[in-house]
Amino acid sequence: DKNSKLTSNTILHHHRLIASILSTAVHWQVITSNPCARVKPPKLERKEANYLDDNQTLELLECLSREELKYQTMIKLLIHSGMRRGELCGLKWTDVDFNNKLITIERAILYTADKGVYEDTPKNNNSKRVIKLADEIFILLKEYKMKYNADRANAGDRWIETGYIFTQWNGKPMHPSTITGWFNNFIKAHNLPKVSIHSLRHTNATLMIANGADLRTVSKRLGHSNLSTPGNITLPL
């Protein structure tokens, strides 16, 4: 599109890549100096994180109650936990402690064009964590597990046992974009505020802070690499 411009973030990534290549060329004595050293990269524009307020969240949950149980469970988990999309897809039944109401996050499901859908470690060292959730989430998980077991039985010998909580019809891990596509359609169908699946993570953070949680607690729960990240979110008045 001739009328569109690259974002400052994209330009900065390009600058870093080219600078790295030319730096190697200098090291190999192919060129004498790095031209990128004389170019000032653009400053990143900090954008306010998108999220839902209390009333909007309640409206979303009301609409969600009429949807398929699998997606009800996934979206409610994202809202209550603040976990990343890939972390949600990477959850296994062995990560759920029904007795103590705890969920362990220690892996993620990611996708790249060259690898396809694959399992990886979480985003950073702080992303491996154990979080405590409300009783209603575990009641919902128990209900969903009954349907999960029924689906597994119906698949018969076509089922591939992976242990993941949220899977394709045959037990294979879900493509992370599947839930994104579903959520976008869900938002449009119910004329809800235009937010992304990642916005539910920011929604969790703002709701926690609005209810008196300190930044360190919020940061630890979300698995942030530094304390300042949640503080960058502007709270609703």
VOBA-641562 format. One record per residue (C-alpha): residue number from 0; x, y, z; residue in three letters. Coordinates in steps of 0.001 Angstrom, whole numbers, padded with zeros to 6 digits, m for minus. Layout:
N
<n=NUM	X=X	Y=Y	Z=Z	res=ALA>
...
***
This chain:
237
<n=0	X=000000	Y=000000	Z=000000	res=ASP>
<n=1	X=001676	Y=003177	Z=m001222	res=LYS>
<n=2	X=m000345	Y=005335	Z=001178	res=ASN>
<n=3	X=000610	Y=003425	Z=004322	res=SER>
<n=4	X=003757	Y=003958	Z=006380	res=LYS>
<n=5	X=005883	Y=001582	Z=008385	res=LEU>
<n=6	X=005433	Y=001889	Z=012130	res=THR>
<n=7	X=008318	Y=003170	Z=014233	res=SER>
<n=8	X=008551	Y=m000281	Z=015809	res=ASN>
<n=9	X=009005	Y=m001949	Z=012393	res=THR>
<n=10	X=011599	Y=000640	Z=011326	res=ILE>
<n=11	X=013509	Y=000091	Z=014570	res=LEU>
<n=12	X=013567	Y=m003682	Z=014000	res=HIS>
<n=13	X=014840	Y=m003149	Z=010446	res=HIS>
<n=14	X=017505	Y=m000754	Z=011729	res=HIS>
<n=15	X=018702	Y=m003252	Z=014326	res=ARG>
<n=16	X=018851	Y=m006085	Z=011787	res=LEU>
<n=17	X=020777	Y=m004067	Z=009183	res=ILE>
<n=18	X=023082	Y=m002648	Z=011868	res=ALA>
<n=19	X=023860	Y=m006169	Z=013066	res=SER>
<n=20	X=024640	Y=m007368	Z=009531	res=ILE>
<n=21	X=026910	Y=m004392	Z=008810	res=LEU>
<n=22	X=028606	Y=m004752	Z=012191	res=SER>
<n=23	X=029550	Y=m008296	Z=011192	res=THR>
<n=24	X=030808	Y=m006974	Z=007855	res=ALA>
<n=25	X=033074	Y=m004539	Z=009734	res=VAL>
<n=26	X=034349	Y=m007376	Z=011922	res=HIS>
<n=27	X=035133	Y=m009418	Z=008803	res=TRP>
<n=28	X=036855	Y=m006341	Z=007290	res=GLN>
<n=29	X=034499	Y=m006292	Z=004325	res=VAL>
<n=30	X=033761	Y=m002609	Z=005068	res=ILE>
<n=31	X=035613	Y=m000137	Z=007278	res=THR>
<n=32	X=032688	Y=001347	Z=009212	res=SER>
<n=33	X=029018	Y=000714	Z=009950	res=ASN>
<n=34	X=026789	Y=003293	Z=008182	res=PRO>
<n=35	X=023987	Y=002563	Z=010644	res=CYS>
<n=36	X=026066	Y=004129	Z=013397	res=ALA>
<n=37	X=025366	Y=007490	Z=011739	res=ARG>
<n=38	X=021609	Y=006944	Z=011495	res=VAL>
<n=39	X=019349	Y=007773	Z=014418	res=LYS>
<n=40	X=016631	Y=005122	Z=014824	res=PRO>
<n=41	X=013092	Y=006356	Z=015545	res=PRO>
<n=42	X=011796	Y=006632	Z=019089	res=LYS>
<n=43	X=009098	Y=004145	Z=019952	res=LEU>
<n=44	X=005715	Y=005639	Z=020654	res=GLU>
<n=45	X=004271	Y=004224	Z=023860	res=ARG>
<n=46	X=000634	Y=003310	Z=023346	res=LYS>
<n=47	X=m001869	Y=002907	Z=026136	res=GLU>
<n=48	X=m002736	Y=m000756	Z=026629	res=ALA>
<n=49	X=m006224	Y=m001733	Z=025532	res=ASN>
<n=50	X=m008429	Y=m003402	Z=028148	res=TYR>
<n=51	X=m011986	Y=m003821	Z=029404	res=LEU>
<n=52	X=m013358	Y=m002096	Z=032498	res=ASP>
<n=53	X=m015547	Y=m003819	Z=035114	res=ASP>
<n=54	X=m018848	Y=m003316	Z=033308	res=ASN>
<n=55	X=m017456	Y=m004282	Z=029916	res=GLN>
<n=56	X=m015939	Y=m007430	Z=031410	res=THR>
<n=57	X=m019285	Y=m008396	Z=032955	res=LEU>
<n=58	X=m020996	Y=m007842	Z=029608	res=GLU>
<n=59	X=m018429	Y=m010029	Z=027864	res=LEU>
<n=60	X=m018881	Y=m012801	Z=030446	res=LEU>
<n=61	X=m022651	Y=m012649	Z=030018	res=GLU>
<n=62	X=m022325	Y=m013100	Z=026245	res=CYS>
<n=63	X=m019740	Y=m015821	Z=026802	res=LEU>
<n=64	X=m022153	Y=m017915	Z=028880	res=SER>
<n=65	X=m024017	Y=m018831	Z=025695	res=ARG>
<n=66	X=m020928	Y=m020032	Z=023806	res=GLU>
<n=67	X=m019301	Y=m023452	Z=023445	res=GLU>
<n=68	X=m017959	Y=m024745	Z=026777	res=LEU>
<n=69	X=m014418	Y=m025090	Z=025443	res=LYS>
<n=70	X=m014170	Y=m021411	Z=024533	res=TYR>
<n=71	X=m016017	Y=m020329	Z=027674	res=GLN>
<n=72	X=m013312	Y=m022063	Z=029674	res=THR>
<n=73	X=m010443	Y=m020625	Z=027643	res=MET>
<n=74	X=m011640	Y=m017007	Z=027739	res=ILE>
<n=75	X=m012538	Y=m017099	Z=031433	res=LYS>
<n=76	X=m009124	Y=m018556	Z=032211	res=LEU>
<n=77	X=m007461	Y=m015701	Z=030339	res=LEU>
<n=78	X=m009515	Y=m013086	Z=032172	res=ILE>
<n=79	X=m009013	Y=m014611	Z=035630	res=HIS>
<n=80	X=m005338	Y=m015530	Z=035238	res=SER>
<n=81	X=m003823	Y=m012943	Z=032886	res=GLY>
<n=82	X=m001782	Y=m015674	Z=031206	res=MET>
<n=83	X=m000558	Y=m015331	Z=027627	res=ARG>
<n=84	X=m002345	Y=m017003	Z=024728	res=ARG>
<n=85	X=000519	Y=m019447	Z=024147	res=GLY>
<n=86	X=000652	Y=m020296	Z=027857	res=GLU>
<n=87	X=m003049	Y=m021101	Z=027808	res=LEU>
<n=88	X=m002621	Y=m023415	Z=024817	res=CYS>
<n=89	X=000355	Y=m025045	Z=026570	res=GLY>
<n=90	X=m001560	Y=m026014	Z=029726	res=LEU>
<n=91	X=m001801	Y=m029717	Z=030523	res=LYS>
<n=92	X=m004134	Y=m031464	Z=032935	res=TRP>
<n=93	X=m001123	Y=m032272	Z=035093	res=THR>
<n=94	X=m000653	Y=m028519	Z=035609	res=ASP>
<n=95	X=m004011	Y=m028221	Z=037388	res=VAL>
<n=96	X=m004191	Y=m028767	Z=041151	res=ASP>
<n=97	X=m007922	Y=m029037	Z=041813	res=PHE>
<n=98	X=m007463	Y=m029545	Z=045555	res=ASN>
<n=99	X=m005417	Y=m026406	Z=046200	res=ASN>
<n=100	X=m006931	Y=m024321	Z=043372	res=LYS>
<n=101	X=m003549	Y=m023801	Z=041696	res=LEU>
<n=102	X=m002393	Y=m023777	Z=038069	res=ILE>
<n=103	X=001258	Y=m024171	Z=037085	res=THR>
<n=104	X=002476	Y=m022386	Z=033950	res=ILE>
<n=105	X=005688	Y=m023889	Z=032589	res=GLU>
<n=106	X=005328	Y=m024146	Z=028815	res=ARG>
<n=107	X=003755	Y=m022447	Z=025803	res=ALA>
<n=108	X=002441	Y=m023487	Z=022416	res=ILE>
<n=109	X=003827	Y=m021294	Z=019634	res=LEU>
<n=110	X=003703	Y=m021182	Z=015845	res=TYR>
<n=111	X=006215	Y=m020197	Z=013179	res=THR>
<n=112	X=006059	Y=m020844	Z=009451	res=ALA>
<n=113	X=009149	Y=m023040	Z=009509	res=ASP>
<n=114	X=008334	Y=m025071	Z=012646	res=LYS>
<n=115	X=004562	Y=m025108	Z=012557	res=GLY>
<n=116	X=002835	Y=m025549	Z=015942	res=VAL>
<n=117	X=005364	Y=m026493	Z=018618	res=TYR>
<n=118	X=005911	Y=m026514	Z=022367	res=GLU>
<n=119	X=008446	Y=m024152	Z=023913	res=ASP>
<n=120	X=009396	Y=m022672	Z=027261	res=THR>
<n=121	X=007525	Y=m019529	Z=028401	res=PRO>
<n=122	X=008606	Y=m016058	Z=027290	res=LYS>
<n=123	X=011118	Y=m015319	Z=030073	res=ASN>
<n=124	X=012527	Y=m016697	Z=033324	res=ASN>
<n=125	X=009711	Y=m015191	Z=035381	res=ASN>
<n=126	X=007047	Y=m016704	Z=033150	res=SER>
<n=127	X=007279	Y=m020091	Z=034857	res=LYS>
<n=128	X=004951	Y=m019585	Z=037787	res=ARG>
<n=129	X=002157	Y=m020994	Z=039936	res=VAL>
<n=130	X=m001046	Y=m018981	Z=040261	res=ILE>
<n=131	X=m004074	Y=m019388	Z=042500	res=LYS>
<n=132	X=m007499	Y=m018904	Z=040932	res=LEU>
<n=133	X=m011092	Y=m018606	Z=042108	res=ALA>
<n=134	X=m013200	Y=m021688	Z=042866	res=ASP>
<n=135	X=m015486	Y=m020953	Z=039909	res=GLU>
<n=136	X=m012627	Y=m021547	Z=037473	res=ILE>
<n=137	X=m011980	Y=m025033	Z=038818	res=PHE>
<n=138	X=m015710	Y=m025841	Z=038804	res=ILE>
<n=139	X=m015708	Y=m024821	Z=035141	res=LEU>
<n=140	X=m012569	Y=m026886	Z=034459	res=LEU>
<n=141	X=m014191	Y=m029969	Z=036017	res=LYS>
<n=142	X=m017254	Y=m029499	Z=033825	res=GLU>
<n=143	X=m015068	Y=m029021	Z=030758	res=TYR>
<n=144	X=m013000	Y=m032106	Z=031602	res=LYS>
<n=145	X=m016138	Y=m034240	Z=031413	res=MET>
<n=146	X=m016746	Y=m032998	Z=027867	res=LYS>
<n=147	X=m013037	Y=m033417	Z=027070	res=TYR>
<n=148	X=m013204	Y=m037066	Z=028167	res=ASN>
<n=149	X=m016343	Y=m037623	Z=026091	res=ALA>
<n=150	X=m014678	Y=m036089	Z=023007	res=ASP>
<n=151	X=m011618	Y=m038278	Z=023564	res=ARG>
<n=152	X=m013800	Y=m041389	Z=023787	res=ALA>
<n=153	X=m015677	Y=m040420	Z=020607	res=ASN>
<n=154	X=m012392	Y=m039998	Z=018720	res=ALA>
<n=155	X=m011424	Y=m043570	Z=019589	res=GLY>
<n=156	X=m008132	Y=m044771	Z=018122	res=ASP>
<n=157	X=m007813	Y=m041507	Z=016172	res=ARG>
<n=158	X=m007103	Y=m039663	Z=019437	res=TRP>
<n=159	X=m003466	Y=m038658	Z=019979	res=ILE>
<n=160	X=m002681	Y=m038419	Z=023683	res=GLU>
<n=161	X=m000750	Y=m035227	Z=024381	res=THR>
<n=162	X=m002105	Y=m034245	Z=027785	res=GLY>
<n=163	X=m003006	Y=m030727	Z=026682	res=TYR>
<n=164	X=m006217	Y=m029279	Z=028108	res=ILE>
<n=165	X=m007269	Y=m027455	Z=024948	res=PHE>
<n=166	X=m006805	Y=m029489	Z=021795	res=THR>
<n=167	X=m007977	Y=m030126	Z=018288	res=GLN>
<n=168	X=m010628	Y=m032822	Z=017779	res=TRP>
<n=169	X=m007933	Y=m035538	Z=017758	res=ASN>
<n=170	X=m005956	Y=m034455	Z=020813	res=GLY>
<n=171	X=m003230	Y=m032506	Z=019023	res=LYS>
<n=172	X=m002375	Y=m029067	Z=020459	res=PRO>
<n=173	X=m004409	Y=m026124	Z=019189	res=MET>
<n=174	X=m002962	Y=m023582	Z=016821	res=HIS>
<n=175	X=m002641	Y=m020364	Z=018897	res=PRO>
<n=176	X=m004348	Y=m018376	Z=016138	res=SER>
<n=177	X=m007480	Y=m020525	Z=016460	res=THR>
<n=178	X=m008511	Y=m018866	Z=019710	res=ILE>
<n=179	X=m007593	Y=m015432	Z=018337	res=THR>
<n=180	X=m009833	Y=m015932	Z=015302	res=GLY>
<n=181	X=m012680	Y=m017255	Z=017447	res=TRP>
<n=182	X=m012415	Y=m014341	Z=019878	res=PHE>
<n=183	X=m012410	Y=m011732	Z=017105	res=ASN>
<n=184	X=m015584	Y=m013254	Z=015632	res=ASN>
<n=185	X=m017144	Y=m013426	Z=019099	res=PHE>
<n=186	X=m016455	Y=m009733	Z=019740	res=ILE>
<n=187	X=m017996	Y=m008730	Z=016406	res=LYS>
<n=188	X=m021038	Y=m011002	Z=016779	res=ALA>
<n=189	X=m021972	Y=m009477	Z=020152	res=HIS>
<n=190	X=m020991	Y=m005895	Z=019276	res=ASN>
<n=191	X=m018575	Y=m005793	Z=022213	res=LEU>
<n=192	X=m015749	Y=m003246	Z=022618	res=PRO>
<n=193	X=m013046	Y=m003881	Z=020029	res=LYS>
<n=194	X=m010298	Y=m005588	Z=022010	res=VAL>
<n=195	X=m007791	Y=m008304	Z=021136	res=SER>
<n=196	X=m007212	Y=m011608	Z=022907	res=ILE>
<n=197	X=m004078	Y=m010069	Z=024431	res=HIS>
<n=198	X=m006239	Y=m007283	Z=025866	res=SER>
<n=199	X=m007655	Y=m009805	Z=028330	res=LEU>
<n=200	X=m004200	Y=m009973	Z=029885	res=ARG>
<n=201	X=m004221	Y=m006191	Z=030364	res=HIS>
<n=202	X=m007791	Y=m006443	Z=031634	res=THR>
<n=203	X=m006669	Y=m008866	Z=034349	res=ASN>
<n=204	X=m003870	Y=m006500	Z=035367	res=ALA>
<n=205	X=m006096	Y=m003415	Z=035578	res=THR>
<n=206	X=m008790	Y=m005241	Z=037537	res=LEU>
<n=207	X=m006207	Y=m006509	Z=040020	res=MET>
<n=208	X=m004680	Y=m003063	Z=040501	res=ILE>
<n=209	X=m008126	Y=m001448	Z=040794	res=ALA>
<n=210	X=m008901	Y=m003931	Z=043574	res=ASN>
<n=211	X=m005817	Y=m002955	Z=045542	res=GLY>
<n=212	X=m003124	Y=m005379	Z=044337	res=ALA>
<n=213	X=000384	Y=m003905	Z=044377	res=ASP>
<n=214	X=002526	Y=m003799	Z=041236	res=LEU>
<n=215	X=004909	Y=m006485	Z=042442	res=ARG>
<n=216	X=002036	Y=m008942	Z=042948	res=THR>
<n=217	X=000549	Y=m008151	Z=039536	res=VAL>
<n=218	X=003935	Y=m008412	Z=037822	res=SER>
<n=219	X=004666	Y=m011778	Z=039430	res=LYS>
<n=220	X=001234	Y=m013162	Z=038551	res=ARG>
<n=221	X=001539	Y=m012135	Z=034906	res=LEU>
<n=222	X=005095	Y=m013453	Z=034606	res=GLY>
<n=223	X=006594	Y=m010123	Z=033560	res=HIS>
<n=224	X=010352	Y=m009826	Z=033149	res=SER>
<n=225	X=010419	Y=m006494	Z=035017	res=ASN>
<n=226	X=008346	Y=m004718	Z=037625	res=LEU>
<n=227	X=007617	Y=m001610	Z=035579	res=SER>
<n=228	X=005497	Y=m003297	Z=032913	res=THR>
<n=229	X=002139	Y=m003349	Z=034757	res=PRO>
<n=230	X=002718	Y=000254	Z=035841	res=GLY>
<n=231	X=002693	Y=001309	Z=032206	res=ASN>
<n=232	X=m001024	Y=000522	Z=032064	res=ILE>
<n=233	X=m003295	Y=003505	Z=032599	res=THR>
<n=234	X=m006115	Y=002731	Z=035006	res=LEU>
<n=235	X=m009721	Y=003738	Z=034280	res=PRO>
<n=236	X=m011008	Y=006633	Z=036370	res=LEU>
***
